[in-house]
C-alpha cells in the first residue's frame, strides 16, 4: 500500500482528488490532507510517506518552496 498525503489550499481540489483515488486506484492510502502548507510540512517532518500530492500555487508557501524546506526528500511528488 502506498502511503500518501495531499497538500492543496483549495478544499474542492482535495475532495476531487480523493474521489478519483477512491474510484480509480486500489493501492493508495491517503493518511492526511492539508489546506495549510505549513501544517502539511510539519506533518512531513514527523511522518514517513511514500507519495505527496502537492499543489504548486498556494498562498504564503508555494509547493516548490515547501519542497526546498524539506530537503532531503524521501518520497515521490505528484504536482496537482
N, C-alpha and C positions, 0 to 999 in steps of 0.2 A: 504494500500500500504506500502510495506517495503522500507524504505529509506536506500540506501546503497552507499558506495564508494568503489573504487578499488585502492590499492596501490601496484604497481609492477614496478620494474625497467626496464622490457622488454615490449616495446610498443606492439609487436606482441601478447604477452600473454594477455594484456588488450583487444586488438581487438578480440581475440578468445573468451574470457570470455564474452565480450559484445554481440557478435553474439549468443553465446549459451543462454544467459539470454533472449535475444530478441526473440529467436525462441522456447524456451522450458519453459519459465515462463510467468506468467501474472501479478504477483503482486510484482515485484521487480523494483524499480525506482533507477537507478544509477544517483546520484546527481553530482558526480565528479570523475575524475580519476587522479592519480598522478604517475609519474615515479620517482619523488624525494620523498623519505620517510619523509624528514624533512618538506616539503611543505604539505604533507598529514597529518602529525602530527599537524601542525599549523591549518589546516582546522578542524581536530577533536577537538581541544581545543576550537573552536569557533562555532561549529555547532553540532546539535543533529542528530544522525543517529541511525538506528536500527541494521545495519549489515555492517561489514567490510570484504571485500575480501582482504587478505593480503599475499603477497609473503614473504617467510621466508628468503631466501638468497638474500640480496641486499647489494651493497657497502655502506660504511660509517655507515649505521644504519640498522641492520637486523630486521626482523619482531618481534622477541622476545624483543629486546632492545627497539623498538618503543613502544610496549605494556607496558613495565616496566616504561617508562617515562610518560605514560598516566594515571596511576592508580589514582583513581579508574576507572574501565572500565564499562560504562553503555550501552554497545551494544554487540551483538554476533559477533564472529570472525570465518571466514572460511579461513583456510590457503590454498593458491594456489601454 
